[in-house]
Protein backbone atom coordinates (compact mmCIF):
# COMPACT_ATOMS: atom_id res chain seq x y z
CA UNK A 1 0.00 0.00 0.00
CA UNK A 2 1.30 3.44 -0.90
CA UNK A 3 1.80 5.69 2.11
CA UNK A 4 1.90 9.49 1.93
CA UNK A 5 2.82 11.95 4.68
CA UNK A 6 -0.25 14.05 5.48
CA UNK A 7 1.86 17.23 5.44
CA UNK A 8 2.66 16.64 1.74
CA UNK A 9 -0.93 16.76 0.50
CA UNK A 10 -3.20 19.73 -0.32
CA UNK A 11 -5.25 21.32 2.48
CA UNK A 12 -8.64 20.23 1.09
CA UNK A 13 -7.58 16.59 1.02
CA UNK A 14 -5.97 16.92 4.46
CA UNK A 15 -9.27 18.29 5.81
CA UNK A 16 -11.14 15.35 4.28
CA UNK A 17 -8.71 12.91 5.89
CA UNK A 18 -9.10 14.66 9.23
CA UNK A 19 -12.88 14.28 8.90
CA UNK A 20 -12.53 10.56 8.19
CA UNK A 21 -10.20 10.14 11.16
CA UNK A 22 -12.30 12.14 13.61
CA UNK A 23 -15.84 11.11 12.61
CA UNK A 24 -15.45 7.83 10.75
CA UNK A 25 -16.98 9.43 7.65
CA UNK A 26 -16.55 7.80 4.25
CA UNK A 27 -15.69 10.27 1.50
CA UNK A 28 -15.84 9.66 -2.25
CA UNK A 29 -13.27 11.19 -4.56
CA UNK A 30 -14.70 12.11 -7.94
CA UNK A 31 -13.68 13.08 -11.43
CA UNK A 32 -16.07 14.39 -14.07
CA UNK A 33 -17.05 10.82 -14.99
CA UNK A 34 -17.93 9.77 -11.44
CA UNK A 35 -16.40 8.36 -8.29
CA UNK A 36 -12.91 6.92 -8.66
CA UNK A 37 -11.75 6.32 -5.10
CA UNK A 38 -12.73 6.69 -1.51
CA UNK A 39 -11.36 7.72 1.84
CA UNK A 40 -12.45 5.38 4.61
CA UNK A 41 -11.34 4.79 8.18
CA UNK A 42 -8.48 2.31 8.42
CA UNK A 43 -10.74 -0.06 10.37
CA UNK A 44 -13.08 -0.23 7.35
CA UNK A 45 -10.18 -1.06 5.04
CA UNK A 46 -8.91 -3.76 7.39
CA UNK A 47 -12.40 -5.27 7.62
CA UNK A 48 -12.73 -5.27 3.83
CA UNK A 49 -9.37 -7.03 3.55
CA UNK A 50 -10.43 -9.68 6.08
CA UNK A 51 -13.68 -10.28 4.17
CA UNK A 52 -11.72 -10.58 0.92
CA UNK A 53 -9.37 -13.09 2.56
CA UNK A 54 -12.35 -15.17 3.74
CA UNK A 55 -13.85 -15.18 0.24
CA UNK A 56 -10.49 -16.20 -1.25
CA UNK A 57 -10.12 -18.99 1.32
CA UNK A 58 -13.61 -20.30 0.57
CA UNK A 59 -12.83 -20.30 -3.16
CA UNK A 60 -9.56 -22.16 -2.53
CA UNK A 61 -11.33 -24.72 -0.33
CA UNK A 62 -13.97 -25.25 -3.02
CA UNK A 63 -11.29 -25.73 -5.68
CA UNK A 64 -9.46 -28.28 -3.53
CA UNK A 65 -12.73 -30.11 -2.83
CA UNK A 66 -13.22 -30.58 -6.58
CA UNK A 67 -10.20 -32.83 -6.59
CA UNK A 68 -7.97 -33.18 -9.60
CA UNK A 69 -4.32 -32.41 -9.98
CA UNK A 70 -2.77 -29.87 -7.63
CA UNK A 71 -0.19 -27.78 -9.47
CA UNK A 72 2.52 -26.25 -7.26
CA UNK A 73 2.80 -22.45 -7.38
CA UNK A 74 6.44 -22.66 -8.48
CA UNK A 75 5.37 -24.65 -11.56
CA UNK A 76 2.65 -22.11 -12.38
CA UNK A 77 5.08 -19.19 -12.03
CA UNK A 78 7.59 -20.87 -14.31
CA UNK A 79 4.94 -21.68 -16.91
CA UNK A 80 3.77 -18.05 -16.91
CA UNK A 81 7.30 -16.60 -16.79
CA UNK A 82 6.59 -14.83 -13.50
C-alpha positions in Angstrom: 0.0 0.0 0.0 1.3 3.4 -0.9 1.8 5.7 2.1 1.9 9.5 1.9 2.8 11.9 4.7 -0.2 14.0 5.5 1.9 17.2 5.4 2.7 16.6 1.7 -0.9 16.8 0.5 -3.2 19.7 -0.3 -5.3 21.3 2.5 -8.6 20.2 1.1 -7.6 16.6 1.0 -6.0 16.9 4.5 -9.3 18.3 5.8 -11.1 15.3 4.3 -8.7 12.9 5.9 -9.1 14.7 9.2 -12.9 14.3 8.9 -12.5 10.6 8.2 -10.2 10.1 11.2 -12.3 12.1 13.6 -15.8 11.1 12.6 -15.5 7.8 10.7 -17.0 9.4 7.6 -16.6 7.8 4.2 -15.7 10.3 1.5 -15.8 9.7 -2.2 -13.3 11.2 -4.6 -14.7 12.1 -7.9 -13.7 13.1 -11.4 -16.1 14.4 -14.1 -17.1 10.8 -15.0 -17.9 9.8 -11.4 -16.4 8.4 -8.3 -12.9 6.9 -8.7 -11.7 6.3 -5.1 -12.7 6.7 -1.5 -11.4 7.7 1.8 -12.5 5.4 4.6 -11.3 4.8 8.2 -8.5 2.3 8.4 -10.7 -0.1 10.4 -13.1 -0.2 7.4 -10.2 -1.1 5.0 -8.9 -3.8 7.4 -12.4 -5.3 7.6 -12.7 -5.3 3.8 -9.4 -7.0 3.5 -10.4 -9.7 6.1 -13.7 -10.3 4.2 -11.7 -10.6 0.9 -9.4 -13.1 2.6 -12.3 -15.2 3.7 -13.8 -15.2 0.2 -10.5 -16.2 -1.2 -10.1 -19.0 1.3 -13.6 -20.3 0.6 -12.8 -20.3 -3.2 -9.6 -22.2 -2.5 -11.3 -24.7 -0.3 -14.0 -25.3 -3.0 -11.3 -25.7 -5.7 -9.5 -28.3 -3.5 -12.7 -30.1 -2.8 -13.2 -30.6 -6.6 -10.2 -32.8 -6.6 -8.0 -33.2 -9.6 -4.3 -32.4 -10.0 -2.8 -29.9 -7.6 -0.2 -27.8 -9.5 2.5 -26.2 -7.3 2.8 -22.5 -7.4 6.4 -22.7 -8.5 5.4 -24.6 -11.6 2.7 -22.1 -12.4 5.1 -19.2 -12.0 7.6 -20.9 -14.3 4.9 -21.7 -16.9 3.8 -18.1 -16.9 7.3 -16.6 -16.8 6.6 -14.8 -13.5 
